């Protein structure tokens, strides 16, 4: 083999090695690119639904109730001449009705006649009626009683229109004076004299915007000293 032939063989071998190296590098790059582009699938978790709290309905029967007190709500209020009481005998409309305490302090009822009312509370009157109706008239009577009209009050002395006036719930002394068309020019506007129903002596009361009047009270406006 001559020199020229040897050179040709050497050149051919070098070219083959170069092609092989390039092919290997390209394959490596492709493998790297493929491994980089293939990603594991992402698993999406299902969100847990939020539970909305449910409102508990209010039982109205358990709610406190509020009502304005009336004179008959007080244990101290006693019936007197001029009070009108509604009496209901359940199941007996002919025995029910509105009855006034008369001048002798009595209420006149069907069947049983008169019962004492003056000085009694409506609850005491109710029990007395049940007792008397049970005595030979009704089996197990059920009765309710309530004051529907209170006895009047009286205002005297230094007001423009002294006299008797119907009582209304929540009445104050200043309301009563206004109803009597106000003071005269001689009136003492600082104090008033009050005698309660059934009382013998009057008492001196300082005038305020909230001083109450009770059924049967007698109010007297005195004369001021000049």
N, CA, C and O of each residue as an XYZ file, in Angstrom:
904
protein
N       0.882     -1.196      0.000
C       0.000      0.000      0.000
C       0.899      1.218      0.000
O       1.838      1.339      0.786
N       0.573      2.109     -0.909
C       1.421      3.290     -1.017
C       0.949      4.373     -0.079
O      -0.043      4.200      0.630
N       1.632      5.456     -0.071
C       1.355      6.562      0.864
C       0.028      7.211      0.578
O      -0.673      7.583      1.519
N      -0.347      7.363     -0.644
C      -1.607      8.056     -1.018
C      -2.791      7.263     -0.530
O      -3.756      7.803      0.011
N      -2.692      5.974     -0.732
C      -3.809      5.117     -0.280
C      -3.955      5.200      1.229
O      -5.081      5.266      1.724
N      -2.866      5.198      1.977
C      -2.913      5.302      3.444
C      -3.565      6.600      3.891
O      -4.340      6.620      4.848
N      -3.252      7.665      3.205
C      -3.850      8.958      3.565
C      -5.359      8.949      3.348
O      -6.116      9.496      4.150
N      -5.786      8.323      2.255
C      -7.229      8.263      1.970
C      -7.982      7.486      3.059
O      -9.059      7.874      3.511
N      -7.365      6.381      3.453
C      -8.008      5.569      4.494
C      -8.093      6.338      5.814
O      -9.101      6.253      6.516
N      -7.054      7.079      6.149
C      -7.053      7.840      7.403
C      -8.120      8.931      7.394
O      -8.796      9.170      8.395
N      -8.256      9.589      6.237
C      -9.266     10.658      6.121
C     -10.688     10.095      6.242
O     -11.562     10.687      6.876
N     -10.886      8.939      5.616
C     -12.227      8.307      5.676
C     -12.575      7.914      7.105
O     -13.707      8.105      7.550
N     -11.610      7.372      7.813
C     -11.866      6.970      9.206
C     -12.188      8.179     10.077
O     -13.066      8.106     10.937
N     -11.490      9.284      9.863
C     -11.746     10.500     10.653
C     -13.144     11.055     10.399
O     -13.839     11.490     11.317
N     -13.537     11.026      9.121
C     -14.881     11.531      8.792
C     -15.961     10.692      9.451
O     -16.963     11.213      9.941
N     -15.734      9.355      9.453
C     -16.718      8.453     10.076
C     -16.849      8.724     11.570
O     -17.949      8.730     12.122
N     -15.707      8.946     12.210
C     -15.744      9.245     13.652
C     -16.497     10.551     13.932
O     -17.238     10.649     14.910
N     -16.300     11.554     13.061
C     -16.970     12.851     13.262
C     -18.477     12.720     13.128
O     -19.235     13.296     13.908
N     -18.911     11.936     12.104
C     -20.368     11.744     11.900
C     -20.978     11.020     13.087
O     -22.062     11.370     13.555
N     -20.266     10.002     13.571
C     -20.772      9.229     14.727
C     -20.918     10.112     15.956
O     -21.904     10.013     16.687
N     -19.929     10.982     16.183
C     -19.974     11.879     17.353
C     -21.144     12.840     17.268
O     -21.812     13.114     18.265
N     -21.388     13.356     16.056
C     -22.513     14.307     15.889
C     -23.852     13.624     16.139
O     -24.752     14.185     16.764
N     -23.960     12.389     15.630
C     -25.226     11.647     15.820
C     -25.488     11.376     17.296
O     -26.616     11.479     17.777
N     -24.407     11.025     18.002
C     -24.555     10.744     19.447
C     -24.983     11.983     20.216
O     -25.831     11.895     21.104
N     -24.403     13.152     19.885
C     -24.747     14.411     20.570
C     -26.193     14.807     20.313
O     -26.900     15.268     21.210
N     -26.622     14.615     19.050
C     -28.013     14.973     18.706
C     -28.999     14.093     19.452
O     -30.022     14.562     19.951
N     -28.671     12.796     19.521
C     -29.568     11.866     20.238
C     -29.675     12.224     21.713
O     -30.742     12.134     22.321
N     -28.523     12.640     22.279
C     -28.530     13.031     23.705
C     -29.404     14.245     23.936
O     -30.167     14.300     24.901
N     -29.286     15.253     23.015
C     -30.113     16.466     23.154
C     -31.599     16.145     23.038
O     -32.424     16.666     23.789
N     -31.926     15.268     22.073
C     -33.346     14.900     21.895
C     -33.901     14.202     23.135
O     -35.036     14.433     23.552
N     -33.063     13.343     23.705
C     -33.511     12.625     24.915
C     -33.756     13.581     26.066
O     -34.735     13.466     26.803
N     -32.790     14.577     26.205
C     -32.958     15.562     27.283
C     -34.212     16.398     27.079
O     -34.959     16.672     28.019
N     -34.432     16.806     25.797
C     -35.611     17.633     25.504
C     -36.889     16.874     25.782
O     -37.854     17.425     26.311
N     -36.885     15.596     25.418
C     -38.088     14.785     25.647
C     -38.377     14.602     27.113
O     -39.523     14.681     27.556
N     -37.296     14.352     27.877
C     -37.527     14.167     29.325
C     -37.984     15.449     29.989
O     -38.712     15.411     30.981
N     -37.551     16.615     29.437
C     -37.953     17.896     30.026
C     -39.395     18.238     29.705
O     -40.078     18.864     30.516
N     -39.881     17.823     28.499
C     -41.232     18.217     28.091
C     -42.301     17.309     28.661
O     -43.459     17.713     28.764
N     -41.942     16.094     29.034
C     -42.935     15.163     29.571
C     -43.037     15.382     31.076
O     -42.074     15.152     31.808
N     -44.192     15.822     31.531
C     -44.425     16.076     32.952
C     -45.505     15.120     33.451
O     -46.398     14.736     32.696
N     -45.423     14.747     34.696
C     -46.471     13.875     35.237
C     -47.798     14.628     35.300
O     -47.802     15.833     35.550
N     -48.900     13.962     35.084
C     -50.208     14.631     35.107
C     -50.494     15.232     36.489
O     -50.157     14.653     37.522
N     -51.137     16.432     36.472
C     -51.487     17.114     37.717
C     -52.863     16.638     38.175
O     -53.833     16.663     37.417
N     -52.921     16.217     39.394
C     -54.197     15.748     39.952
C     -54.900     16.917     40.644
O     -54.373     17.486     41.600
N     -56.096     17.272     40.153
C     -56.875     18.369     40.746
C     -57.767     17.809     41.852
O     -58.574     16.907     41.627
N     -57.598     18.368     43.061
C     -58.426     17.897     44.179
C     -59.797     18.575     44.137
O     -59.905     19.754     43.800
N     -60.810     17.841     44.473
C     -62.178     18.377     44.504
C     -62.369     19.198     45.781
O     -62.165     18.676     46.877
N     -62.767     20.505     45.658
C     -62.927     21.333     46.867
C     -64.058     20.824     47.755
O     -65.099     20.373     47.277
N     -63.819     20.910     49.066
C     -64.840     20.493     50.036
C     -65.881     21.598     50.171
O     -65.528     22.734     50.489
N     -67.159     21.291     49.938
C     -68.181     22.345     50.035
C     -68.278     22.906     51.455
O     -68.173     22.169     52.436
N     -68.481     24.229     51.546
C     -68.613     24.899     52.839
C     -70.045     24.745     53.328
O     -70.994     25.038     52.601
N     -70.191     24.289     54.552
C     -71.517     24.110     55.120
C     -72.003     25.419     55.736
O     -71.384     25.959     56.654
N     -73.126     25.919     55.212
C     -73.708     27.148     55.748
C     -74.509     26.835     56.999
O     -75.387     25.973     56.964
N     -74.227     27.518     58.107
C     -74.982     27.234     59.332
C     -76.463     27.552     59.152
O     -76.818     28.575     58.567
N     -77.308     26.685     59.649
C     -78.748     26.888     59.541
C     -79.259     27.598     60.786
O     -78.827     27.310     61.902
N     -80.194     28.541     60.576
C     -80.755     29.297     61.702
C     -81.787     28.453     62.427
O     -82.598     27.770     61.803
N     -81.748     28.506     63.743
C     -82.731     27.791     64.554
C     -83.950     28.672     64.733
O     -83.822     29.786     65.242
N     -85.136     28.213     64.332
C     -86.320     29.059     64.483
C     -86.609     29.365     65.943
O     -86.414     28.523     66.820
N     -87.081     30.592     66.192
C     -87.376     31.024     67.559
C     -88.777     30.577     67.936
O     -89.732     30.792     67.189
N     -88.890     29.965     69.080
C     -90.193     29.583     69.609
C     -90.790     30.791     70.314
O     -90.335     31.176     71.391
N     -91.822     31.396     69.698
C     -92.367     32.644     70.235
C     -92.946     32.467     71.626
O     -93.001     33.412     72.413
N     -93.381     31.237     71.925
C     -93.964     31.020     73.251
C     -92.928     31.129     74.353
O     -93.274     31.305     75.521
N     -91.619     31.021     73.976
C     -90.566     31.116     74.979
C     -90.029     32.533     75.115
O     -89.197     32.810     75.980
N     -90.508     33.426     74.257
C     -90.027     34.798     74.320
C     -90.752     35.545     75.431
O     -91.949     35.348     75.644
N     -90.021     36.405     76.140
C     -90.693     37.164     77.195
C     -91.679     38.143     76.608
O     -91.440     38.729     75.552
N     -92.758     38.312     77.279
C     -93.734     39.289     76.831
C     -93.757     40.442     77.815
O     -93.506     40.286     79.010
N     -94.067     41.595     77.270
C     -94.078     42.784     78.094
C     -95.412     43.481     77.907
O     -95.873     43.631     76.775
N     -96.033     43.904     78.979
C     -97.297     44.613     78.901
C     -97.316     45.716     79.950
O     -96.689     45.610     81.003
N     -98.045     46.766     79.637
C     -98.141     47.901     80.549
C     -99.033     47.542     81.728
O    -100.125     47.004     81.547
N     -98.567     47.839     82.930
C     -99.347     47.505     84.119
C    -100.533     48.443     84.253
O    -100.432     49.632     83.948
N    -101.641     47.913     84.705
C    -102.829     48.691     84.990
C    -103.096     48.624     86.491
O    -102.530     47.780     87.186
N    -103.963     49.519     86.996
C    -104.228     49.478     88.435
C    -104.700     48.118     88.910
O    -104.374     47.706     90.023
N    -105.480     47.397     88.066
C    -105.979     46.089     88.482
C    -104.889     45.039     88.510
O    -105.092     43.975     89.095
N    -103.727     45.297     87.894
C    -102.631     44.338     87.940
C    -101.945     44.364     89.306
O    -101.242     43.423     89.673
N    -102.153     45.437     90.045
C    -101.499     45.584     91.339
C    -102.287     44.840     92.407
O    -103.515     44.908     92.450
N    -101.566     44.130     93.267
C    -102.230     43.407     94.348
C    -102.894     44.365     95.324
O    -103.803     43.978     96.058
N    -102.437     45.625     95.332
C    -102.983     46.584     96.278
C    -104.278     47.239     95.829
O    -104.943     47.890     96.635
N    -104.661     47.082     94.539
C    -105.856     47.771     94.054
C    -107.112     47.054     94.535
O    -107.257     45.844     94.360
N    -108.005     47.809     95.137
C    -109.263     47.266     95.647
C    -110.432     47.942     94.935
O    -110.389     49.135     94.634
N    -111.459     47.169     94.677
C    -112.645     47.693     94.018
C    -113.386     48.662     94.925
O    -113.290     48.592     96.150
N    -114.129     49.570     94.297
C    -114.908     50.526     95.066
C    -116.103     51.016     94.282
O    -116.289     50.653     93.120
N    -116.907     51.837     94.915
C    -118.110     52.392     94.310
C    -117.789     53.092     92.988
O    -116.950     53.992     92.948
N    -118.455     52.678     91.909
C    -118.245     53.291     90.601
C    -117.416     52.452     89.653
O    -117.450     52.697     88.447
N    -116.670     51.469     90.145
C    -115.928     50.564     89.255
C    -116.908     49.666     88.494
O    -117.912     49.221     89.050
N    -116.608     49.406     87.227
C    -117.412     48.481     86.430
C    -116.575     47.251     86.127
O    -115.447     47.354     85.644
N    -117.139     46.090     86.418
C    -116.416     44.824     86.273
C    -117.097     43.972     85.209
O    -118.313     43.781     85.231
N    -116.290     43.460     84.274
C    -116.816     42.494     83.305
C    -116.635     41.096     83.883
O    -115.512     40.672     84.156
N    -117.727     40.390     84.066
C    -117.700     39.039     84.630
C    -118.155     38.056     83.559
O    -119.232     38.207     82.981
N    -117.333     37.054     83.301
C    -117.644     36.033     82.304
C    -117.764     34.690     82.992
O    -116.813     34.201     83.603
N    -118.959     34.091     82.885
C    -119.172     32.728     83.367
C    -119.130     31.845     82.123
O    -120.069     31.849     81.328
N    -118.051     31.089     81.951
C    -117.836     30.345     80.712
C    -118.947     29.327     80.487
O    -119.292     28.536     81.366
N    -119.502     29.379     79.257
C    -120.589     28.473     78.908
C    -121.950     28.940     79.371
O    -122.949     28.258     79.140
N    -122.011     30.105     80.028
C    -123.278     30.621     80.563
C    -123.425     32.099     80.201
O    -123.253     32.962     81.061
N    -123.743     32.404     78.933
C    -123.830     33.814     78.523
C    -124.897     34.603     79.280
O    -124.753     35.813     79.453
N    -125.959     33.947     79.732
C    -127.020     34.655     80.460
C    -126.571     35.113     81.846
O    -127.186     35.993     82.448
N    -125.499     34.510     82.343
C    -124.987     34.887     83.662
C    -123.805     35.847     83.559
O    -123.302     36.327     84.575
N    -123.367     36.123     82.348
C    -122.194     36.974     82.124
C    -122.639     38.393     81.782
O    -123.771     38.615     81.352
N    -121.730     39.353     81.980
C    -122.050     40.730     81.630
C    -121.149     41.718     82.341
O    -120.149     41.343     82.953
N    -121.520     42.998     82.250
C    -120.785     44.084     82.895
C    -121.604     44.586     84.080
O    -122.786     44.906     83.950
N    -120.957     44.645     85.225
C    -121.667     44.962     86.465
C    -120.922     46.070     87.210
O    -119.700     46.025     87.351
N    -121.671     47.058     87.682
C    -121.061     48.185     88.403
C    -121.198     47.991     89.904
O    -122.216     47.516     90.407
N    -120.142     48.374     90.596
C    -120.187     48.364     92.060
C    -121.073     49.530     92.490
O    -120.783     50.685     92.181
N    -122.154     49.219     93.205
C    -123.118     50.272     93.560
C    -122.687     51.038     94.809
O    -121.618     50.798     95.371
N    -123.549     51.965     95.225
C    -123.222     52.828     96.357
C    -123.068     52.097     97.669
O    -122.468     52.622     98.607
N    -123.602     50.888     97.748
C    -123.453     50.097     98.976
C    -122.244     49.163     98.909
O    -121.974     48.413     99.847
N    -121.518     49.220     97.784
C    -120.326     48.382     97.652
C    -120.608     46.981     97.162
O    -119.769     46.093     97.311
N    -121.794     46.762     96.568
C    -122.190     45.429     96.141
C    -122.282     45.343     94.615
O    -122.456     46.350     93.928
N    -122.160     44.118     94.107
C    -122.446     43.796     92.709
C    -123.634     42.843     92.701
O    -123.651     41.854     93.435
N    -124.623     43.144     91.873
C    -125.822     42.309     91.802
C    -125.708     41.366     90.609
O    -125.597     41.807     89.465
N    -125.737     40.052     90.891
C    -125.554     39.019     89.871
C    -126.837     38.208     89.675
O    -127.618     38.048     90.613
N    -127.059     37.693     88.452
C    -128.191     36.788     88.244
C    -128.050     35.538     89.113
O    -126.937     35.105     89.411
N    -129.168     34.968     89.513
C    -129.275     33.746     90.312
C    -128.834     33.925     91.762
O    -129.586     33.610     92.684
N    -127.624     34.426     91.964
C    -127.084     34.427     93.330
C    -127.318     35.741     94.061
O    -127.110     35.816     95.272
N    -127.749     36.780     93.345
C    -128.033     38.057     93.997
C    -126.789     38.906     94.222
O    -125.896     38.932     93.375
N    -126.721     39.594     95.341
C    -125.650     40.556     95.598
C    -124.441     39.891     96.247
O    -124.565     39.008     97.096
N    -123.267     40.346     95.816
C    -122.025     39.927     96.471
C    -121.228     41.179     96.812
O    -121.316     42.193     96.120
N    -120.463     41.096     97.868
C    -119.667     42.253     98.301
C    -118.468     42.443     97.377
O    -117.765     41.488     97.048
N    -118.242     43.705     96.959
C    -117.133     44.000     96.056
C    -116.187     45.060     96.600
O    -114.977     44.973     96.392
N    -116.728     46.067     97.300
C    -115.863     47.134     97.806
C    -114.804     46.574     98.754
O    -115.101     45.807     99.670
N    -113.569     46.978     98.505
C    -112.461     46.498     99.327
C    -111.910     45.159     98.892
O    -110.956     44.656     99.486
N    -112.509     44.564     97.844
C    -112.054     43.270     97.344
C    -111.266     43.457     96.045
O    -111.520     44.392     95.285
N    -110.319     42.571     95.801
C    -109.643     42.556     94.502
C    -110.509     41.782     93.514
O    -111.415     41.058     93.926
N    -110.244     41.924     92.216
C    -111.035     41.186     91.224
C    -110.835     39.678     91.403
O    -111.749     38.896     91.143
N    -109.655     39.276     91.842
C    -109.416     37.848     92.062
C    -110.260     37.324     93.221
O    -110.775     36.208     93.165
N    -110.400     38.130     94.266
C    -111.244     37.725     95.390
C    -112.711     37.636     94.972
O    -113.422     36.717     95.380
N    -113.159     38.591     94.159
C    -114.532     38.554     93.652
C    -114.746     37.312     92.793
O    -115.784     36.657     92.882
N    -113.770     36.999     91.973
C    -113.860     35.816     91.109
C    -114.013     34.541     91.940
O    -114.859     33.699     91.639
N    -113.201     34.403     92.978
C    -113.292     33.207     93.829
C    -114.638     33.138     94.560
O    -115.221     32.065     94.712
N    -115.119     34.305     95.009
C    -116.402     34.342     95.704
C    -117.543     33.916     94.781
O    -118.442     33.182     95.190
N    -117.498     34.383     93.538
C    -118.527     34.005     92.565
C    -118.500     32.505     92.278
O    -119.547     31.860     92.230
N    -117.308     31.957     92.089
C    -117.200     30.521     91.810
C    -117.780     29.698     92.962
O    -118.446     28.685     92.750
N    -117.510     30.160     94.184
C    -118.010     29.460     95.371
C    -119.536     29.470     95.414
O    -120.165     28.443     95.670
N    -120.123     30.637     95.161
C    -121.575     30.760     95.272
C    -122.302     30.062     94.123
O    -123.354     29.460     94.335
N    -121.754     30.136     92.912
C    -122.392     29.435     91.792
C    -122.272     27.917     91.954
O    -123.134     27.168     91.493
N    -121.210     27.476     92.605
C    -121.019     26.039     92.827
C    -122.022     25.497     93.857
O    -122.308     24.300     93.893
N    -122.542     26.391     94.679
C    -123.446     25.993     95.764
C    -124.883     25.835     95.238
O    -125.757     26.654     95.522
N    -125.102     24.759     94.465
C    -126.454     24.435     94.018
C    -126.867     24.999     92.683
O    -128.015     24.817     92.276
N    -125.950     25.697     91.961
C    -126.334     26.294     90.682
C    -125.580     25.687     89.493
O    -126.202     25.281     88.511
N    -124.256     25.623     89.573
C    -123.443     25.145     88.456
C    -122.447     24.106     88.951
O    -121.970     24.165     90.085
N    -122.145     23.154     88.073
C    -121.094     22.183     88.373
C    -119.761     22.721     87.858
O    -119.614     23.015     86.671
N    -118.805     22.845     88.754
C    -117.457     23.298     88.399
C    -117.473     24.572     87.544
O    -116.973     24.552     86.419
N    -118.031     25.669     88.044
C    -118.074     26.914     87.262
C    -116.676     27.494     87.040
O    -115.818     27.451     87.921
N    -116.476     28.033     85.843
C    -115.222     28.735     85.512
C    -115.576     30.187     85.226
O    -116.390     30.484     84.352
N    -114.951     31.085     85.979
C    -115.340     32.496     85.936
C    -114.100     33.374     85.826
O    -113.084     33.111     86.470
N    -114.189     34.417     85.008
C    -113.134     35.433     84.954
C    -113.750     36.788     85.259
O    -114.924     37.027     84.976
N    -112.945     37.676     85.842
C    -113.423     39.020     86.189
C    -112.321     40.027     85.896
O    -111.152     39.775     86.186
N    -112.691     41.168     85.322
C    -111.724     42.238     85.048
C    -112.421     43.589     85.122
O    -113.595     43.719     84.777
N    -111.678     44.588     85.578
C    -112.218     45.948     85.637
C    -112.117     46.558     84.245
O    -111.046     46.559     83.638
N    -113.233     47.075     83.741
C    -113.209     47.702     82.413
C    -113.386     49.219     82.502
O    -112.946     49.945     81.611
N    -114.021     49.696     83.560
C    -114.128     51.134     83.811
C    -113.867     51.386     85.288
O    -114.473     50.761     86.158
N    -112.959     52.308     85.551
C    -112.603     52.606     86.934
C    -113.481     53.729     87.481
O    -114.003     54.557     86.735
N    -113.624     53.731     88.776
C    -114.391     54.796     89.432
C    -113.751     56.146     89.120
O    -112.547     56.204     88.869
N    -114.513     57.216     89.130
C    -113.962     58.526     88.780
C    -113.059     59.077     89.878
O    -113.013     58.556     90.993
N    -112.356     60.124     89.538
C    -111.587     60.878     90.532
C    -112.193     62.276     90.618
O    -113.017     62.661     89.787
N    -111.780     63.020     91.620
C    -112.352     64.351     91.862
C    -111.208     65.348     92.015
O    -110.189     65.056     92.641
N    -111.394     66.519     91.435
C    -110.394     67.574     91.589
C    -111.111     68.845     92.047
O    -112.074     69.294     91.424
N    -110.623     69.408     93.141
C    -111.273     70.544     93.793
C    -110.269     71.678     93.983
O    -109.074     71.517     93.736
N    -110.774     72.820     94.426
C    -109.884     73.929     94.751
C    -109.604     74.837     93.568
O    -110.495     75.133     92.772
N    -108.364     75.272     93.462
C    -107.989     76.329     92.530
C    -107.689     75.804     91.120
O    -106.566     75.901     90.624
N    -108.730     75.244     90.493
C    -108.683     74.895     89.068
C    -109.900     75.533     88.406
O    -110.873     75.874     89.078
N    -109.842     75.689     87.107
C    -110.918     76.404     86.412
C    -112.239     75.649     86.413
O    -113.307     76.259     86.464
N    -112.166     74.300     86.356
C    -113.402     73.511     86.339
C    -113.308     72.368     87.347
O    -113.066     71.227     86.952
N    -113.491     72.641     88.618
C    -113.461     71.565     89.612
C    -114.647     70.622     89.402
O    -115.688     71.014     88.874
N    -114.461     69.358     89.834
C    -115.568     68.417     89.710
C    -115.094     66.977     89.588
O    -113.952     66.650     89.910
N    -116.003     66.120     89.112
C    -115.751     64.683     88.953
C    -115.333     64.401     87.511
O    -115.909     64.941     86.566
N    -114.315     63.539     87.360
C    -113.823     63.204     86.017
C    -113.575     61.699     85.907
O    -113.206     61.054     86.889
N    -113.777     61.143     84.712
C    -113.520     59.705     84.531
C    -112.032     59.401     84.593
O    -111.204     60.143     84.065
N    -111.716     58.309     85.241
C    -110.314     57.896     85.367
C    -109.874     57.166     84.102
O    -110.651     56.429     83.495
N    -108.614     57.381     83.711
C    -108.006     56.617     82.612
C    -106.646     56.107     83.065
O    -105.970     56.739     83.877
N    -106.259     54.969     82.535
C    -105.013     54.331     82.960
C    -103.812     55.226     82.679
O    -103.709     55.811     81.601
N    -102.907     55.332     83.646
C    -101.695     56.125     83.484
C    -101.871     57.602     83.789
O    -100.971     58.397     83.520
N    -103.019     57.988     84.348
C    -103.299     59.396     84.625
C    -102.332     59.953     85.669
O    -102.040     59.297     86.670
N    -101.840     61.169     85.426
C    -100.999     61.870     86.401
C    -101.740     63.102     86.913
O    -102.760     63.503     86.353
N    -101.214     63.697     87.983
C    -101.859     64.883     88.551
C    -101.850     66.040     87.552
O    -102.832     66.776     87.452
N    -100.756     66.206     86.815
C    -100.706     67.281     85.820
C    -101.725     67.047     84.714
O    -102.314     68.004     84.211
N    -101.948     65.771     84.320
C    -103.008     65.466     83.345
C    -104.371     65.887     83.898
O    -105.189     66.482     83.196
N    -104.592     65.563     85.178
C    -105.876     65.881     85.807
C    -106.110     67.392     85.852
O    -107.222     67.857     85.603
N    -105.062     68.155     86.170
C    -105.191     69.616     86.216
C    -105.496     70.159     84.823
O    -106.315     71.066     84.674
N    -104.840     69.608     83.808
C    -105.098     70.043     82.435
C    -106.535     69.730     82.023
O    -107.177     70.532     81.344
N    -107.043     68.558     82.435
C    -108.427     68.190     82.119
C    -109.408     69.169     82.757
O    -110.469     69.447     82.198
N    -109.049     69.688     83.923
C    -109.893     70.673     84.615
C    -109.611     72.097     84.131
O    -109.966     73.069     84.798
N    -108.975     72.208     82.975
C    -108.697     73.480     82.296
C    -107.727     74.378     83.056
O    -107.783     75.603     82.950
N    -106.837     73.751     83.823
C    -105.725     74.484     84.403
C    -106.023     75.191     85.713
O    -107.131     75.147     86.249
N    -104.970     75.848     86.204
C    -105.050     76.551     87.487
C    -105.819     77.869     87.364
O    -105.966     78.436     86.281
N    -106.296     78.324     88.508
C    -106.717     79.722     88.607
C    -105.476     80.555     88.944
O    -104.413     80.005     89.233
N    -105.616     81.865     88.905
C    -104.452     82.720     89.176
C    -104.021     82.650     90.641
O    -102.914     83.061     90.990
N    -104.912     82.122     91.502
C    -104.580     82.050     92.931
C    -103.911     80.731     93.316
O    -103.523     80.564     94.472
N    -103.765     79.798     92.387
C    -103.369     78.423     92.723
C    -101.924     78.318     93.199
O    -101.030     78.991     92.687
N    -101.724     77.466     94.182
C    -100.380     77.068     94.603
C     -99.936     75.938     93.671
O    -100.492     74.840     93.709
N     -98.946     76.208     92.849
C     -98.552     75.255     91.809
C     -97.422     74.325     92.242
O     -96.876     73.578     91.430
N     -97.078     74.377     93.523
C     -95.958     73.555     93.988
C     -96.399     72.281     94.694
O     -95.713     71.261     94.623
N     -97.531     72.334     95.370
C     -98.004     71.157     96.110
C     -99.485     70.945     95.827
O    -100.175     71.835     95.332
N     -99.957     69.743     96.155
C    -101.366     69.396     96.005
C    -101.748     68.503     97.179
O    -100.903     67.804     97.737
N    -103.002     68.529     97.545
C    -103.493     67.702     98.646
C    -104.315     66.550     98.063
O    -105.208     66.762     97.243
N    -103.997     65.333     98.498
C    -104.625     64.131     97.937
C    -105.246     63.309     99.054
O    -104.626     63.078    100.091
N    -106.486     62.869     98.829
C    -107.128     61.908     99.728
C    -107.544     60.697     98.894
O    -108.376     60.808     97.993
N    -106.964     59.556     99.202
C    -107.264     58.345     98.454
C    -108.654     57.823     98.762
O    -109.260     58.193     99.767
N    -109.155     56.956     97.887
C    -110.482     56.368     98.090
C    -110.516     55.616     99.416
O    -109.662     54.770     99.682
N    -111.501     55.928    100.238
C    -111.636     55.259    101.531
C    -110.809     55.866    102.640
O    -110.935     55.456    103.793
N    -109.958     56.841    102.318
C    -109.133     57.479    103.349
C    -109.873     58.671    103.966
O    -110.693     59.315    103.312
N    -109.573     58.945    105.214
C    -110.233     60.048    105.914
C    -109.410     61.329    105.886
O    -109.960     62.429    105.928
N    -108.092     61.183    105.815
C    -107.214     62.348    105.866
C    -106.540     62.558    104.511
O    -106.179     61.606    103.819
N    -106.384     63.825    104.158
C    -105.643     64.115    102.936
C    -104.170     64.319    103.273
O    -103.816     64.670    104.398
N    -103.336     64.096    102.291
C    -101.892     64.246    102.483
C    -101.352     65.226    101.447
O    -101.890     65.363    100.348
N    -100.282     65.896    101.827
C     -99.670     66.873    100.935
C     -98.676     66.169    100.022
O     -97.835     65.400    100.489
N     -98.770     66.431     98.727
C     -97.924     65.773     97.731
C     -97.237     66.839     96.888
O     -97.872     67.788     96.427
N     -95.935     66.671     96.695
C     -95.197     67.602     95.843
C     -95.514     67.321     94.382
O     -95.512     66.171     93.944
N     -95.786     68.382     93.637
C     -96.170     68.214     92.234
C     -94.960     67.887     91.365
O     -93.968     68.615     91.371
N     -95.048     66.798     90.625
C     -94.052     66.461     89.601
C     -94.810     65.986     88.370
O     -96.022     65.775     88.416
N     -94.083     65.820     87.269
C     -94.735     65.403     86.018
C     -95.198     63.956     86.052
O     -95.987     63.540     85.204
N     -94.712     63.175     87.033
C     -95.060     61.752     87.076
C     -95.904     61.363     88.288
O     -96.165     60.178     88.498
N     -96.338     62.345     89.092
C     -97.151     62.021     90.266
C     -98.461     61.384     89.810
O     -99.227     62.025     89.090
N     -98.743     60.127     90.211
C     -99.915     59.438     89.660
C    -101.213     59.797     90.381
O    -101.219     60.237     91.531
N    -102.307     59.591     89.652
C    -103.648     59.653     90.232
C    -104.204     58.235     90.206
O    -103.994     57.496     89.244
N    -104.924     57.856     91.278
C    -105.532     56.533     91.348
C    -107.054     56.652     91.311
O    -107.598     57.696     91.670
N    -107.744     55.602     90.885
C    -109.208     55.655     90.862
C    -109.765     56.014     92.237
O    -109.347     55.463     93.256
N    -110.717     56.947     92.246
C    -111.352     57.347     93.500
C    -110.626     58.419     94.277
O    -111.122     58.858     95.314
N    -109.451     58.866     93.808
C    -108.713     59.923     94.510
C    -109.491     61.239     94.484
O    -110.225     61.532     93.540
N    -109.310     62.014     95.541
C    -109.800     63.392     95.570
C    -108.585     64.303     95.649
O    -107.793     64.218     96.588
N    -108.444     65.175     94.658
C    -107.305     66.095     94.568
C    -107.790     67.497     94.925
O    -108.868     67.919     94.507
N    -106.990     68.202     95.690
C    -107.347     69.585     96.034
C    -106.152     70.492     95.792
O    -105.069     70.283     96.338
N    -106.372     71.507     94.957
C    -105.335     72.502     94.679
C    -105.545     73.666     95.639
O    -106.591     74.315     95.639
N    -104.521     73.916     96.460
C    -104.640     74.984     97.451
C    -104.391     76.364     96.864
O    -104.022     76.511     95.699
N    -104.601     77.365     97.698
C    -104.395     78.755     97.302
C    -103.018     79.196     97.760
O    -102.611     78.927     98.891
N    -102.308     79.871     96.880
C    -100.964     80.314     97.249
C    -101.045     81.559     98.120
O    -102.018     82.312     98.080
N     -99.995     81.752     98.905
C     -99.922     82.927     99.764
C     -99.248     84.052     98.997
O     -98.141     83.882     98.486
N     -99.899     85.180     98.916
C     -99.342     86.322     98.183
C     -98.323     87.046     99.040
O     -97.740     88.038     98.601
